[in-house]
Amino acid sequence: MSLPQDDIRAPQTPASAAPFAEFDSTPLVRAEPLRPRRRRRIGRWVGTGLLVALVAGLLVAAPWDPQRRQAYADQWVVWTEPPGAHVERLAEELALTETGRRVFFASRPLVDDAAEFQEHCPVEADIVLGCYGDGRIYVYSVTDDRLAGTVEATAAHELLHAVYARMSDDDRRRVDALVAGFVATLPSTDPNVATVEGYPAAQRPDEWHSRLGTGYDDLPAELTAHYAEVFADRSPVIAFESGRTSELDGYTSQIDQLSAELDAGYAELERRSAAYDAALAELDDDIDDFNARAHGGGFATQKEFDAARAALLARQEALEADRVKLNADVDSYNDKLTQLEKLDAERAELYSQLDSRTAPTP
């Protein structure tokens, strides 16, 4: 399994030992300079051995405390598998506390390209940007600048899944109650309400725990204190979460507005078109009647004839003006429809940047 380039670290090659100097057999010349180097190498080996023994001892010393054992195990992963530069940068950008950094690094985050991500996070439906499984965090590498913040927001979301998995039963019950209390205050129009409702019931508390921590800045004090154990400052995380969707939200806002205008415009055009057709049909009938009267001597005087003819011509001119205006409005409607189709296609293309299934294969 290949790793992202930022996570590939060249092995550290130890400094070469200085070459042996030529010397004769006089007692004043010995290979003394090598002794300190041997001591240093032994010192490093002993230090590593003591570290292993210390961690092993701590794990044995507290078998009754799963959270403590997990913390020691996490720290061991951090010591033995130090994160790459990209993961370090993510930790800085997310303003993680020491606890947050330990859990994040122990989860060995990977920012995957499309092929690797689909192996780690099988996707069957809908767009998936990250997952937490088998103790690891996986994030899809979204590189489009229009979606800046997606990787960071997703990493924070998955980190909170890792934090949730490490909670004691008592802590989880307490946090679940706090989360449920806040969720109950959300309006039904909140997009997360419908989204999380689609999750299996057993997964909803965990999912809400991640979504509240990354997307809501007005949380109750107890929840704020809980998330403060992970994020020294949640404002960058919330900014990443809102920023990553701002471009998509802009498209959606324009599309919704145009759609509403087109729906209303179509109904109005239908009404006006029907009214024009009816008026035109009535005018045609009246013209036929006028011509029949004119040819059959139906007008007693020239003045009566001229007045009837003038009225028909006025109606005809008014209908022609209506036709011209109606056609102009139809053209405007069609222009908006073209604009809507363009915006919808652009939004679909942008969404495709979030979907590992539609990413171009190399």
N, C-alpha and C positions, 0 to 999 in steps of 0.2 A: 504494500500500500504506500503510494507516494504521499509526501507531506507538502503543504504549501512552502514556497521558497523561504518565507520568513522564519519558518520553523526548522529549517535545515541548518545545522551548525557544523562547521568544519571541526574535526577533532583537534583538541589542543595538543600540539606537539611539544614535549618538554625540551627545554634548552639543552643542546648537546653538551656533553662533558668536555672539558678542555682536554686537548691531546696530551699524552704523556710527553714530558720533556726528556730528552736524552740525558743520561747521567752516567757517571762512572761508578766505581765501587767504593768511593770514599764514604765514610760514615756520615759526612755532613750533608749528603744529598739523599733524601728519601721522598717517597710519594705521599707526603703528608697532606698536600692540598686536596686529595681525594676524600679524606676522612670527614670533613664537614659535610660534603655532599651526601655521603652515605648516611650520616646522621639525619640530614634533612629528609631524605627519602624514607627512612625508617620512621621519623616523626610523623610524616603525612600518613603512613600506613597505620601507625598506632592510633592517630587521631580518628581516622575513618572507622577503625575497629571499635574504638570507644564510643563513637557516635552510634554505630549499629547496636552495640550492647546497651547503650543508654535508652534508645528508642524501644528496643525489645523489652528492657526492664520496665519501662513505663507502661507498655501495653499489658504486661503480666500483672503489674501492680494495681491496675484499676479495671479488672474484668467486669465489675458491677456497673460501670458507667459507660454505656455505649457511645454517648456524645464525646466523652473524653478520649475514648479509644479511636473514634473517628477523627478527632482533631489531630491525634498523634499520627494516625495513618496518613492523613492529608499532608501534614508537615513532612513526613518521610518522602512522599511523592514530590513535594516542592524541592526538597534537598537533592533528591536523586535524579529528578527529571526537570531541571530548571527551564522556565518558559523561554520561548524565542523572543526576539526583539519586537515582533508584531504584537504578540500577546501582552508583553510588558507595556507597550503603548496603549493598548486597549484598556488595561488596568488603570493607567494614568488618566485616560480620557473619561473613564467612568467614575473617577474619584473614589476608588474603593478604599475601605478601611483595611487594617491588617487582617481582620477576619475575612472580609470580602476577598482580599487578594489570595489568602490561603485557600479558600474554597474554589476560587476561580482557577488558580494555577493547578490545584490538585485535580480539577476536572479536565485538565489537559485539553484546553480548547483548540479546535481546528477550524480554520476558515477555508472551506472546501470550494473547489470549482464544481461545475455541474455534475460531471460523472462521479466524482468521489462523494459528493453530497447525496446523490441518489442511492449510493451504496450504504451510506451511514444512516440516512433518513429516508426510507422508502416512501414515495409519494404516490397515492392512488387518486386523490381528488383534491381540488383547491390548491392554493399556493401555500407552500411551507417554506419558511425562511430559516428555521433552526430546529434543533431537537436536543433533548438530553436523554441519553440512554447508556446503560452499562457504565454509569459513573462518568461519562464524558460529555462535553459540550461540543456540538457541531453547528456551524453557522455557514449559510450559503454566501459565497463571495459576490455581493452585488457591487459592481464597479461603476455603474452609470452615475455621473455627477448629479443628475437630476434627482437621484434617490439617495443623496448623501445623508448619512446618519443611520442607514438601514442596518449595516453590520454592527455598529455600536449598540443600537437599541435592541437588536436581536440577541447579542451577547449578554446584555444586562438581563433580558427576559429569561434566557436559559440559565443564567447564574442563579436567579431566584428560584428556579426549579431545583437546582442543586442544593440551595440553602434549605428549601422546604423538605427535601428528602432527608436532610440531616437533623431535623427537629426531633425532639423527644415527643412522645405521645401527648404529654401534658401541654407542652409549648404549642404543638400543632392544634390541639383543641382550643387553646386560648386564642391563637392567631386566627383560626377558622371563624371563631365567633366574632372577632373584630372585623374581619373581612366581610362576613355575611351581613353584619350590621350596617356597614357602609354601602354595600351593594344594594341593600334594600332601599336606600335613599336615592338611587339613580333613576332617572326617568326612563320610561320604556323606549324612548327614542335614542338613548345612548347606544351607539353601534356595537359596543362590547356585550351588551345584554343579549342581543340576538345571537352573536357569535358564540359566546360561552354556552348559551342554551343548547347549542348543537353538540356539545361535548357529552360523553357519558357522565352520568350524575356523580360517579365516584371521582372523576378528574376535575370537576368544576372548582372545588376549593383551591386546589393547587394552581389551576389556570388563573383564577381571579387573583390569587396571591401575586403572581408574576405581573399581571396586567395593571393592578393597582400600583404596584411599586415602581413601574416604569412610565405610567401614563397619567397619573393624577397627583396634583400638587396641593390639594386642599384636604388632605386626610386628617382624621382625628389624631390627637396627640399620641395615644398609645401605639397606633399604627406607624406614625411618623418615627417614633422612638425605635420601633422594631426594625424598620428599614434603615435607620441610621446605624445599625450594627453592621450593615453591609456597605452602604454608601456614605462617605463622609459628607457629601453634598449631592442631593438627588437632582438638583436643577439641570446639570448637564445631561443627565439621562432623559429627563422629561423633554429637554430641548431636542435631543436626538430623535426621540419618539415622535414628536410633533413635526420636526423638520423632515423626517423621512417620507412623510405622506403629503407634505405641503404642495408639491407639484401635482400629485394625483388629485388632491383635494381641489386644486385650482381648476383642473380639467372637469372634475365632477360638478363643481359649482357652475361653470359655464354651460356644460351640457344640460344640467337641470334647468337653468334659466331659459336656454334656447328651446328646450323641449316644452316647457310651459307656454312660451310665446307661440310656438308652432301649434300646440294643441288648441290654444284659444284662437289663433289666427285661422286655422283650418275650419273650425266651426263657424267663424264669422264669414269666411269666404264662401263656405257652403250656403249660408243663409243669403248672402248677397247674390250669389250666382242663381239661386232658385228664384229670388225676387226679380232679377233681371230677366230671366227666361220667361217668367209669368208676365212681366210688363211688356216684353217684346211680342209675346204671343197675342196679348190684348191689343197692342198697337197694330199688329198685322191684320187682325180681325176688323179693327176700326177703319183701317185704310181700305180694305176690301169693301167694306160697307160704304165708305165715302165714294169710291170709284163707281160702285153700282148706282148710287143715287145720282152722281154726276152724269152718267151715261143715260140714266132713265128719267131725267128731268125731275129729280127729287128736290132740287133747290128752287125756291120761289124767286129769289133775287140773286144778283151777282154778289151783293154784300154778304148774304147768308153763306154763299159758296166760299168766298174769300175768308170769312171768319172760321169756318170749319176746317178749311185747308191750313190756315195759319196755326190753329191749335194742334193739328196733327204734326206739322213741321216742328213746332216747339217741343212736343213730346218726343219726337224722333231725335232732336238735337240733345235733349236731356239724357235720353237713353244712350246715345253715343258717348256722351261725357262719362256716364256711369261705366260703359264698356271699357273706355280707355283707362279710367281709374282702377277698375277691377283688374284689368290685365297687368297694370303696374304693380298692384298689390300681390297678384299671383307671382310675378317675377321676383318681388321682394321675398315672398314666402319661400320660393324655390331656392333663392340665394341662401337664406337661413338654413334650409334643409341641407344644402351642400356643405355649409359651414359646420353644421351638426355632424354630418357624416365624417368630415375631416377631423374634427375634434375627437370623435369616438374612435376613429382609426389610430390617432396619435396616442390616446389613452390606452388603447389595447396594446400598442407597441411598447408603451412604457411598462404596462403590467407584465409584458413578456420578459422584461429584464428581471423580474422578481421570480419567475417560474423556471426552475432548473430543468423542467421537462422540455421547454421550448428553446433552451439555449443552443446556439449553433455548435455542432460537433467539430472539433479541430480536425 
